[in-house]
Amino acid sequence: MRYSDGEIDQFSGVISARLFTSWSCGPTVVRPFVQGGVDYRFHYENEIRIEDQRVSFEEGRTTVFGRAGVDFDIGNRSQVYFAIRGDHNDDFDTIAGQAGLTIRLN
């Protein structure tokens, strides 16, 4: 059986809003937040060829998401964050935990 590599072509845009507050705790700034948004695919193609037959995969164009978490600014050079994110599309639902570290070099 002959098949090609999968090919995905996508052009999308995202709009979101974030609501937060902040508290100073000595050299640390604590910033809890909630965020929501929409990711829309203006153009999307996902296909593979099997025995010279094109097979295309269709997925929903609109994904809505929500996110809640907390950022910690530690001094002037670093930031740590923890969040939980949920995504909903006609074709899938996901829940993910996120953690990150940013270190400013300038």
Backbone atoms as SQL, in Angstrom:
CREATE TABLE atoms (id INTEGER PRIMARY KEY, chain TEXT, resi INTEGER, resn TEXT, atom TEXT, x REAL, y REAL, z REAL);
INSERT INTO atoms VALUES
  (1, 'A', 1, 'MET', 'N', 0.845, -1.166, 0.000),
  (2, 'A', 1, 'MET', 'CA', 0.000, 0.000, 0.000),
  (3, 'A', 1, 'MET', 'C', 0.895, 1.235, 0.000),
  (4, 'A', 2, 'ARG', 'N', 0.574, 2.188, -0.858),
  (5, 'A', 2, 'ARG', 'CA', 1.329, 3.442, -0.942),
  (6, 'A', 2, 'ARG', 'C', 0.512, 4.570, -0.333),
  (7, 'A', 3, 'TYR', 'N', 1.199, 5.375, 0.461),
  (8, 'A', 3, 'TYR', 'CA', 0.530, 6.539, 1.022),
  (9, 'A', 3, 'TYR', 'C', 1.538, 7.671, 1.152),
  (10, 'A', 4, 'SER', 'N', 1.028, 8.901, 1.122),
  (11, 'A', 4, 'SER', 'CA', 1.885, 10.080, 1.219),
  (12, 'A', 4, 'SER', 'C', 1.987, 10.533, 2.674),
  (13, 'A', 5, 'ASP', 'N', 2.904, 11.453, 2.921),
  (14, 'A', 5, 'ASP', 'CA', 2.935, 12.122, 4.216),
  (15, 'A', 5, 'ASP', 'C', 1.688, 12.991, 4.333),
  (16, 'A', 6, 'GLY', 'N', 1.215, 13.194, 5.536),
  (17, 'A', 6, 'GLY', 'CA', 0.077, 14.087, 5.744),
  (18, 'A', 6, 'GLY', 'C', 0.480, 15.523, 5.480),
  (19, 'A', 7, 'GLU', 'N', -0.447, 16.293, 4.934),
  (20, 'A', 7, 'GLU', 'CA', -0.202, 17.709, 4.667),
  (21, 'A', 7, 'GLU', 'C', -1.284, 18.528, 5.353),
  (22, 'A', 8, 'ILE', 'N', -0.846, 19.498, 6.136),
  (23, 'A', 8, 'ILE', 'CA', -1.774, 20.386, 6.826),
  (24, 'A', 8, 'ILE', 'C', -1.442, 21.815, 6.417),
  (25, 'A', 9, 'ASP', 'N', -2.473, 22.543, 6.000),
  (26, 'A', 9, 'ASP', 'CA', -2.337, 23.948, 5.616),
  (27, 'A', 9, 'ASP', 'C', -3.388, 24.721, 6.395),
  (28, 'A', 10, 'GLN', 'N', -2.970, 25.740, 7.140),
  (29, 'A', 10, 'GLN', 'CA', -3.906, 26.432, 8.018),
  (30, 'A', 10, 'GLN', 'C', -3.580, 27.910, 8.099),
  (31, 'A', 11, 'PHE', 'N', -4.616, 28.741, 8.147),
  (32, 'A', 11, 'PHE', 'CA', -4.500, 30.168, 8.423),
  (33, 'A', 11, 'PHE', 'C', -5.587, 30.486, 9.446),
  (34, 'A', 12, 'SER', 'N', -5.198, 30.958, 10.621),
  (35, 'A', 12, 'SER', 'CA', -6.187, 31.192, 11.677),
  (36, 'A', 12, 'SER', 'C', -5.896, 32.489, 12.425),
  (37, 'A', 13, 'GLY', 'N', -6.871, 32.912, 13.209),
  (38, 'A', 13, 'GLY', 'CA', -6.728, 34.103, 14.033),
  (39, 'A', 13, 'GLY', 'C', -7.319, 33.854, 15.407),
  (40, 'A', 14, 'VAL', 'N', -6.829, 34.581, 16.392),
  (41, 'A', 14, 'VAL', 'CA', -7.274, 34.417, 17.780),
  (42, 'A', 14, 'VAL', 'C', -7.609, 35.790, 18.348),
  (43, 'A', 15, 'ILE', 'N', -8.708, 35.829, 19.089),
  (44, 'A', 15, 'ILE', 'CA', -9.035, 37.025, 19.866),
  (45, 'A', 15, 'ILE', 'C', -9.334, 36.559, 21.287),
  (46, 'A', 16, 'SER', 'N', -8.794, 37.280, 22.265),
  (47, 'A', 16, 'SER', 'CA', -9.016, 36.876, 23.651),
  (48, 'A', 16, 'SER', 'C', -8.995, 38.103, 24.555),
  (49, 'A', 17, 'ALA', 'N', -9.539, 37.918, 25.738),
  (50, 'A', 17, 'ALA', 'CA', -9.527, 38.958, 26.770),
  (51, 'A', 17, 'ALA', 'C', -9.050, 38.328, 28.075),
  (52, 'A', 18, 'ARG', 'N', -8.318, 39.112, 28.841),
  (53, 'A', 18, 'ARG', 'CA', -7.752, 38.618, 30.092),
  (54, 'A', 18, 'ARG', 'C', -8.078, 39.611, 31.200),
  (55, 'A', 19, 'LEU', 'N', -8.596, 39.100, 32.309),
  (56, 'A', 19, 'LEU', 'CA', -8.929, 39.910, 33.470),
  (57, 'A', 19, 'LEU', 'C', -8.020, 39.467, 34.614),
  (58, 'A', 20, 'PHE', 'N', -7.344, 40.440, 35.234),
  (59, 'A', 20, 'PHE', 'CA', -6.414, 40.086, 36.313),
  (60, 'A', 20, 'PHE', 'C', -6.365, 41.193, 37.352),
  (61, 'A', 21, 'THR', 'N', -5.787, 40.864, 38.474),
  (62, 'A', 21, 'THR', 'CA', -5.467, 41.829, 39.515),
  (63, 'A', 21, 'THR', 'C', -4.058, 41.493, 39.997),
  (64, 'A', 22, 'SER', 'N', -3.450, 42.378, 40.772),
  (65, 'A', 22, 'SER', 'CA', -2.095, 42.073, 41.251),
  (66, 'A', 22, 'SER', 'C', -1.909, 42.566, 42.688),
  (67, 'A', 23, 'TRP', 'N', -1.085, 41.819, 43.400),
  (68, 'A', 23, 'TRP', 'CA', -0.710, 42.149, 44.764),
  (69, 'A', 23, 'TRP', 'C', 0.804, 42.081, 44.869),
  (70, 'A', 24, 'SER', 'N', 1.371, 43.039, 45.591),
  (71, 'A', 24, 'SER', 'CA', 2.810, 43.005, 45.863),
  (72, 'A', 24, 'SER', 'C', 3.035, 42.333, 47.203),
  (73, 'A', 25, 'CYS', 'N', 3.930, 41.369, 47.207),
  (74, 'A', 25, 'CYS', 'CA', 4.324, 40.665, 48.420),
  (75, 'A', 25, 'CYS', 'C', 5.841, 40.762, 48.513),
  (76, 'A', 26, 'GLY', 'N', 6.324, 41.901, 48.971),
  (77, 'A', 26, 'GLY', 'CA', 7.773, 42.114, 48.992),
  (78, 'A', 26, 'GLY', 'C', 8.280, 42.236, 47.565),
  (79, 'A', 27, 'PRO', 'N', 9.332, 41.496, 47.208),
  (80, 'A', 27, 'PRO', 'CA', 9.881, 41.588, 45.848),
  (81, 'A', 27, 'PRO', 'C', 9.067, 40.785, 44.819),
  (82, 'A', 28, 'THR', 'N', 8.018, 40.079, 45.268),
  (83, 'A', 28, 'THR', 'CA', 7.212, 39.243, 44.375),
  (84, 'A', 28, 'THR', 'C', 5.861, 39.905, 44.109),
  (85, 'A', 29, 'VAL', 'N', 5.445, 39.894, 42.843),
  (86, 'A', 29, 'VAL', 'CA', 4.109, 40.369, 42.463),
  (87, 'A', 29, 'VAL', 'C', 3.293, 39.142, 42.084),
  (88, 'A', 30, 'VAL', 'N', 2.136, 38.991, 42.719),
  (89, 'A', 30, 'VAL', 'CA', 1.236, 37.865, 42.446),
  (90, 'A', 30, 'VAL', 'C', 0.081, 38.404, 41.609),
  (91, 'A', 31, 'ARG', 'N', -0.202, 37.723, 40.489),
  (92, 'A', 31, 'ARG', 'CA', -1.216, 38.203, 39.560),
  (93, 'A', 31, 'ARG', 'C', -2.163, 37.064, 39.147),
  (94, 'A', 32, 'PRO', 'N', -3.274, 36.823, 39.884),
  (95, 'A', 32, 'PRO', 'CA', -4.242, 35.824, 39.444),
  (96, 'A', 32, 'PRO', 'C', -5.014, 36.354, 38.229),
  (97, 'A', 33, 'PHE', 'N', -5.444, 35.442, 37.343),
  (98, 'A', 33, 'PHE', 'CA', -6.114, 35.885, 36.120),
  (99, 'A', 33, 'PHE', 'C', -7.124, 34.854, 35.634),
  (100, 'A', 34, 'VAL', 'N', -8.063, 35.324, 34.835),
  (101, 'A', 34, 'VAL', 'CA', -8.954, 34.488, 34.036),
  (102, 'A', 34, 'VAL', 'C', -8.888, 35.041, 32.619),
  (103, 'A', 35, 'GLN', 'N', -9.002, 34.146, 31.644),
  (104, 'A', 35, 'GLN', 'CA', -8.889, 34.541, 30.247),
  (105, 'A', 35, 'GLN', 'C', -9.864, 33.708, 29.426),
  (106, 'A', 36, 'GLY', 'N', -10.422, 34.306, 28.412),
  (107, 'A', 36, 'GLY', 'CA', -11.300, 33.584, 27.497),
  (108, 'A', 36, 'GLY', 'C', -11.073, 34.070, 26.093),
  (109, 'A', 37, 'GLY', 'N', -11.369, 33.226, 25.115),
  (110, 'A', 37, 'GLY', 'CA', -11.151, 33.650, 23.751),
  (111, 'A', 37, 'GLY', 'C', -11.711, 32.695, 22.728),
  (112, 'A', 38, 'VAL', 'N', -11.533, 33.087, 21.470),
  (113, 'A', 38, 'VAL', 'CA', -11.994, 32.320, 20.318),
  (114, 'A', 38, 'VAL', 'C', -10.850, 32.213, 19.326),
  (115, 'A', 39, 'ASP', 'N', -10.634, 30.998, 18.812),
  (116, 'A', 39, 'ASP', 'CA', -9.652, 30.730, 17.757),
  (117, 'A', 39, 'ASP', 'C', -10.454, 30.304, 16.527),
  (118, 'A', 40, 'TYR', 'N', -10.308, 31.035, 15.413),
  (119, 'A', 40, 'TYR', 'CA', -11.078, 30.734, 14.207),
  (120, 'A', 40, 'TYR', 'C', -10.132, 30.410, 13.054),
  (121, 'A', 41, 'ARG', 'N', -10.405, 29.305, 12.366),
  (122, 'A', 41, 'ARG', 'CA', -9.617, 28.903, 11.193),
  (123, 'A', 41, 'ARG', 'C', -10.267, 29.462, 9.935),
  (124, 'A', 42, 'PHE', 'N', -9.616, 30.432, 9.312),
  (125, 'A', 42, 'PHE', 'CA', -10.124, 31.008, 8.069),
  (126, 'A', 42, 'PHE', 'C', -9.913, 30.045, 6.899),
  (127, 'A', 43, 'HIS', 'N', -8.818, 29.325, 6.951),
  (128, 'A', 43, 'HIS', 'CA', -8.493, 28.354, 5.898),
  (129, 'A', 43, 'HIS', 'C', -7.900, 27.127, 6.582),
  (130, 'A', 44, 'TYR', 'N', -8.356, 25.931, 6.183),
  (131, 'A', 44, 'TYR', 'CA', -7.839, 24.709, 6.796),
  (132, 'A', 44, 'TYR', 'C', -7.937, 23.548, 5.821),
  (133, 'A', 45, 'GLU', 'N', -6.818, 22.874, 5.578),
  (134, 'A', 45, 'GLU', 'CA', -6.777, 21.653, 4.778),
  (135, 'A', 45, 'GLU', 'C', -5.904, 20.647, 5.509),
  (136, 'A', 46, 'ASN', 'N', -6.384, 19.420, 5.615),
  (137, 'A', 46, 'ASN', 'CA', -5.655, 18.340, 6.268),
  (138, 'A', 46, 'ASN', 'C', -5.909, 17.090, 5.430),
  (139, 'A', 47, 'GLU', 'N', -4.893, 16.653, 4.695),
  (140, 'A', 47, 'GLU', 'CA', -5.130, 15.524, 3.798),
  (141, 'A', 47, 'GLU', 'C', -3.927, 14.602, 3.682),
  (142, 'A', 48, 'ILE', 'N', -4.208, 13.420, 3.181),
  (143, 'A', 48, 'ILE', 'CA', -3.202, 12.402, 2.906),
  (144, 'A', 48, 'ILE', 'C', -3.664, 11.655, 1.642),
  (145, 'A', 49, 'ARG', 'N', -2.746, 11.086, 0.904),
  (146, 'A', 49, 'ARG', 'CA', -3.094, 10.281, -0.272),
  (147, 'A', 49, 'ARG', 'C', -2.777, 8.816, 0.035),
  (148, 'A', 50, 'ILE', 'N', -3.770, 7.954, -0.195),
  (149, 'A', 50, 'ILE', 'CA', -3.618, 6.511, -0.009),
  (150, 'A', 50, 'ILE', 'C', -3.958, 5.850, -1.335),
  (151, 'A', 51, 'GLU', 'N', -2.980, 5.152, -1.912),
  (152, 'A', 51, 'GLU', 'CA', -3.167, 4.501, -3.219),
  (153, 'A', 51, 'GLU', 'C', -3.733, 5.495, -4.236),
  (154, 'A', 52, 'ASP', 'N', -3.137, 6.696, -4.284),
  (155, 'A', 52, 'ASP', 'CA', -3.517, 7.772, -5.203),
  (156, 'A', 52, 'ASP', 'C', -4.931, 8.295, -5.007),
  (157, 'A', 53, 'GLN', 'N', -5.540, 8.020, -3.880),
  (158, 'A', 53, 'GLN', 'CA', -6.841, 8.586, -3.525),
  (159, 'A', 53, 'GLN', 'C', -6.651, 9.615, -2.420),
  (160, 'A', 54, 'ARG', 'N', -7.196, 10.806, -2.635),
  (161, 'A', 54, 'ARG', 'CA', -7.081, 11.879, -1.654),
  (162, 'A', 54, 'ARG', 'C', -8.069, 11.624, -0.507),
  (163, 'A', 55, 'VAL', 'N', -7.555, 11.638, 0.725),
  (164, 'A', 55, 'VAL', 'CA', -8.394, 11.514, 1.916),
  (165, 'A', 55, 'VAL', 'C', -8.242, 12.812, 2.692),
  (166, 'A', 56, 'SER', 'N', -9.362, 13.492, 2.935),
  (167, 'A', 56, 'SER', 'CA', -9.344, 14.784, 3.607),
  (168, 'A', 56, 'SER', 'C', -10.022, 14.653, 4.964),
  (169, 'A', 57, 'PHE', 'N', -9.469, 15.316, 5.956),
  (170, 'A', 57, 'PHE', 'CA', -10.015, 15.309, 7.308),
  (171, 'A', 57, 'PHE', 'C', -10.612, 16.681, 7.587),
  (172, 'A', 58, 'GLU', 'N', -11.871, 16.713, 7.925),
  (173, 'A', 58, 'GLU', 'CA', -12.556, 17.962, 8.250),
  (174, 'A', 58, 'GLU', 'C', -12.618, 18.120, 9.761),
  (175, 'A', 59, 'GLU', 'N', -12.366, 19.315, 10.216),
  (176, 'A', 59, 'GLU', 'CA', -12.470, 19.622, 11.634),
  (177, 'A', 59, 'GLU', 'C', -13.211, 20.944, 11.789),
  (178, 'A', 60, 'GLY', 'N', -13.793, 21.157, 12.953),
  (179, 'A', 60, 'GLY', 'CA', -14.505, 22.402, 13.221),
  (180, 'A', 60, 'GLY', 'C', -13.585, 23.602, 13.079),
  (181, 'A', 61, 'ARG', 'N', -14.129, 24.700, 12.598),
  (182, 'A', 61, 'ARG', 'CA', -13.335, 25.908, 12.372),
  (183, 'A', 61, 'ARG', 'C', -13.194, 26.776, 13.625),
  (184, 'A', 62, 'THR', 'N', -14.131, 26.676, 14.551),
  (185, 'A', 62, 'THR', 'CA', -14.142, 27.571, 15.709),
  (186, 'A', 62, 'THR', 'C', -13.846, 26.803, 16.994),
  (187, 'A', 63, 'THR', 'N', -12.874, 27.292, 17.749),
  (188, 'A', 63, 'THR', 'CA', -12.541, 26.740, 19.056),
  (189, 'A', 63, 'THR', 'C', -12.663, 27.862, 20.080),
  (190, 'A', 64, 'VAL', 'N', -13.403, 27.618, 21.151),
  (191, 'A', 64, 'VAL', 'CA', -13.469, 28.581, 22.251),
  (192, 'A', 64, 'VAL', 'C', -12.613, 28.034, 23.396),
  (193, 'A', 65, 'PHE', 'N', -11.986, 28.931, 24.134),
  (194, 'A', 65, 'PHE', 'CA', -11.138, 28.475, 25.235),
  (195, 'A', 65, 'PHE', 'C', -11.302, 29.360, 26.450),
  (196, 'A', 66, 'GLY', 'N', -11.009, 28.774, 27.595),
  (197, 'A', 66, 'GLY', 'CA', -10.980, 29.486, 28.858),
  (198, 'A', 66, 'GLY', 'C', -9.723, 29.073, 29.612),
  (199, 'A', 67, 'ARG', 'N', -9.202, 29.989, 30.377),
  (200, 'A', 67, 'ARG', 'CA', -7.946, 29.732, 31.081),
  (201, 'A', 67, 'ARG', 'C', -7.990, 30.464, 32.411),
  (202, 'A', 68, 'ALA', 'N', -7.484, 29.860, 33.469),
  (203, 'A', 68, 'ALA', 'CA', -7.397, 30.494, 34.784),
  (204, 'A', 68, 'ALA', 'C', -6.061, 30.105, 35.403),
  (205, 'A', 69, 'GLY', 'N', -5.449, 31.049, 36.082),
  (206, 'A', 69, 'GLY', 'CA', -4.158, 30.736, 36.683),
  (207, 'A', 69, 'GLY', 'C', -3.611, 31.887, 37.485),
  (208, 'A', 70, 'VAL', 'N', -2.321, 31.809, 37.725),
  (209, 'A', 70, 'VAL', 'CA', -1.637, 32.842, 38.499),
  (210, 'A', 70, 'VAL', 'C', -0.217, 33.030, 37.957),
  (211, 'A', 71, 'ASP', 'N', 0.190, 34.306, 37.834),
  (212, 'A', 71, 'ASP', 'CA', 1.556, 34.690, 37.452),
  (213, 'A', 71, 'ASP', 'C', 2.270, 35.186, 38.701),
  (214, 'A', 72, 'PHE', 'N', 3.558, 34.909, 38.773),
  (215, 'A', 72, 'PHE', 'CA', 4.399, 35.429, 39.844),
  (216, 'A', 72, 'PHE', 'C', 5.581, 36.144, 39.211),
  (217, 'A', 73, 'ASP', 'N', 5.678, 37.468, 39.397),
  (218, 'A', 73, 'ASP', 'CA', 6.888, 38.202, 39.013),
  (219, 'A', 73, 'ASP', 'C', 7.828, 38.122, 40.195),
  (220, 'A', 74, 'ILE', 'N', 8.985, 37.535, 39.975),
  (221, 'A', 74, 'ILE', 'CA', 9.957, 37.364, 41.043),
  (222, 'A', 74, 'ILE', 'C', 11.124, 38.289, 40.744),
  (223, 'A', 75, 'GLY', 'N', 11.176, 39.412, 41.451),
  (224, 'A', 75, 'GLY', 'CA', 12.189, 40.414, 41.150),
  (225, 'A', 75, 'GLY', 'C', 11.897, 41.067, 39.806),
  (226, 'A', 76, 'ASN', 'N', 12.937, 41.621, 39.181),
  (227, 'A', 76, 'ASN', 'CA', 12.783, 42.293, 37.886),
  (228, 'A', 76, 'ASN', 'C', 13.119, 41.405, 36.706),
  (229, 'A', 77, 'ARG', 'N', 13.610, 40.200, 36.942),
  (230, 'A', 77, 'ARG', 'CA', 14.127, 39.402, 35.839),
  (231, 'A', 77, 'ARG', 'C', 13.397, 38.099, 35.538),
  (232, 'A', 78, 'SER', 'N', 12.485, 37.668, 36.384),
  (233, 'A', 78, 'SER', 'CA', 11.869, 36.363, 36.111),
  (234, 'A', 78, 'SER', 'C', 10.378, 36.351, 36.441),
  (235, 'A', 79, 'GLN', 'N', 9.685, 35.486, 35.743),
  (236, 'A', 79, 'GLN', 'CA', 8.254, 35.295, 35.943),
  (237, 'A', 79, 'GLN', 'C', 7.952, 33.806, 35.861),
  (238, 'A', 80, 'VAL', 'N', 7.080, 33.335, 36.745),
  (239, 'A', 80, 'VAL', 'CA', 6.626, 31.943, 36.763),
  (240, 'A', 80, 'VAL', 'C', 5.108, 31.984, 36.655),
  (241, 'A', 81, 'TYR', 'N', 4.524, 31.043, 35.904),
  (242, 'A', 81, 'TYR', 'CA', 3.069, 30.983, 35.873),
  (243, 'A', 81, 'TYR', 'C', 2.579, 29.544, 35.920),
  (244, 'A', 82, 'PHE', 'N', 1.365, 29.394, 36.438),
  (245, 'A', 82, 'PHE', 'CA', 0.658, 28.120, 36.480),
  (246, 'A', 82, 'PHE', 'C', -0.770, 28.408, 36.030),
  (247, 'A', 83, 'ALA', 'N', -1.324, 27.528, 35.182),
  (248, 'A', 83, 'ALA', 'CA', -2.678, 27.754, 34.682),
  (249, 'A', 83, 'ALA', 'C', -3.337, 26.434, 34.295),
  (250, 'A', 84, 'ILE', 'N', -4.643, 26.486, 34.204),
  (251, 'A', 84, 'ILE', 'CA', -5.429, 25.387, 33.657),
  (252, 'A', 84, 'ILE', 'C', -6.195, 25.965, 32.479),
  (253, 'A', 85, 'ARG', 'N', -6.183, 25.247, 31.346),
  (254, 'A', 85, 'ARG', 'CA', -6.832, 25.720, 30.123),
  (255, 'A', 85, 'ARG', 'C', -7.782, 24.648, 29.608),
  (256, 'A', 86, 'GLY', 'N', -8.958, 25.080, 29.180),
  (257, 'A', 86, 'GLY', 'CA', -9.931, 24.191, 28.561),
  (258, 'A', 86, 'GLY', 'C', -10.292, 24.702, 27.182),
  (259, 'A', 87, 'ASP', 'N', -10.336, 23.811, 26.205),
  (260, 'A', 87, 'ASP', 'CA', -10.703, 24.149, 24.833),
  (261, 'A', 87, 'ASP', 'C', -11.918, 23.331, 24.416),
  (262, 'A', 88, 'HIS', 'N', -12.824, 23.955, 23.642),
  (263, 'A', 88, 'HIS', 'CA', -13.982, 23.240, 23.106),
  (264, 'A', 88, 'HIS', 'C', -14.126, 23.559, 21.622),
  (265, 'A', 89, 'ASN', 'N', -14.291, 22.513, 20.829),
  (266, 'A', 89, 'ASN', 'CA', -14.526, 22.585, 19.396),
  (267, 'A', 89, 'ASN', 'C', -15.591, 21.538, 19.100),
  (268, 'A', 90, 'ASP', 'N', -16.266, 21.625, 17.962),
  (269, 'A', 90, 'ASP', 'CA', -17.249, 20.594, 17.599),
  (270, 'A', 90, 'ASP', 'C', -16.629, 19.204, 17.567),
  (271, 'A', 91, 'ASP', 'N', -15.316, 19.128, 17.334),
  (272, 'A', 91, 'ASP', 'CA', -14.638, 17.839, 17.170),
  (273, 'A', 91, 'ASP', 'C', -13.814, 17.393, 18.368),
  (274, 'A', 92, 'PHE', 'N', -13.577, 18.268, 19.325),
  (275, 'A', 92, 'PHE', 'CA', -12.762, 17.856, 20.470),
  (276, 'A', 92, 'PHE', 'C', -13.003, 18.752, 21.672),
  (277, 'A', 93, 'ASP', 'N', -12.686, 18.219, 22.835),
  (278, 'A', 93, 'ASP', 'CA', -12.642, 18.960, 24.087),
  (279, 'A', 93, 'ASP', 'C', -11.337, 18.596, 24.775),
  (280, 'A', 94, 'THR', 'N', -10.630, 19.587, 25.279),
  (281, 'A', 94, 'THR', 'CA', -9.373, 19.311, 25.977),
  (282, 'A', 94, 'THR', 'C', -9.298, 20.118, 27.271),
  (283, 'A', 95, 'ILE', 'N', -8.575, 19.569, 28.221),
  (284, 'A', 95, 'ILE', 'CA', -8.219, 20.274, 29.449),
  (285, 'A', 95, 'ILE', 'C', -6.728, 20.045, 29.645),
  (286, 'A', 96, 'ALA', 'N', -6.001, 21.128, 29.893),
  (287, 'A', 96, 'ALA', 'CA', -4.546, 21.016, 30.026),
  (288, 'A', 96, 'ALA', 'C', -4.059, 21.848, 31.201),
  (289, 'A', 97, 'GLY', 'N', -3.031, 21.372, 31.857),
  (290, 'A', 97, 'GLY', 'CA', -2.315, 22.139, 32.864),
  (291, 'A', 97, 'GLY', 'C', -1.127, 22.797, 32.197),
  (292, 'A', 98, 'GLN', 'N', -0.823, 24.016, 32.586),
  (293, 'A', 98, 'GLN', 'CA', 0.304, 24.743, 32.004),
  (294, 'A', 98, 'GLN', 'C', 1.193, 25.291, 33.106),
  (295, 'A', 99, 'ALA', 'N', 2.481, 25.291, 32.850),
  (296, 'A', 99, 'ALA', 'CA', 3.459, 25.899, 33.753),
  (297, 'A', 99, 'ALA', 'C', 4.545, 26.518, 32.895),
  (298, 'A', 100, 'GLY', 'N', 5.064, 27.641, 33.328),
  (299, 'A', 100, 'GLY', 'CA', 6.095, 28.287, 32.532),
  (300, 'A', 100, 'GLY', 'C', 7.029, 29.128, 33.367),
  (301, 'A', 101, 'LEU', 'N', 8.176, 29.390, 32.791),
  (302, 'A', 101, 'LEU', 'CA', 9.206, 30.230, 33.405),
  (303, 'A', 101, 'LEU', 'C', 9.754, 31.165, 32.344),
  (304, 'A', 102, 'THR', 'N', 9.767, 32.456, 32.632),
  (305, 'A', 102, 'THR', 'CA', 10.343, 33.460, 31.739),
  (306, 'A', 102, 'THR', 'C', 11.484, 34.139, 32.470),
  (307, 'A', 103, 'ILE', 'N', 12.638, 34.212, 31.822),
  (308, 'A', 103, 'ILE', 'CA', 13.790, 34.919, 32.383),
  (309, 'A', 103, 'ILE', 'C', 14.163, 36.031, 31.428),
  (310, 'A', 104, 'ARG', 'N', 14.125, 37.265, 31.903),
  (311, 'A', 104, 'ARG', 'CA', 14.481, 38.424, 31.084),
  (312, 'A', 104, 'ARG', 'C', 15.995, 38.543, 30.984),
  (313, 'A', 105, 'LEU', 'N', 16.487, 38.713, 29.768),
  (314, 'A', 105, 'LEU', 'CA', 17.932, 38.800, 29.558),
  (315, 'A', 105, 'LEU', 'C', 18.446, 40.228, 29.448),
  (316, 'A', 106, 'ASN', 'N', 17.547, 41.210, 29.303),
  (317, 'A', 106, 'ASN', 'CA', 18.028, 42.597, 29.158),
  (318, 'A', 106, 'ASN', 'C', 17.851, 43.388, 30.426);
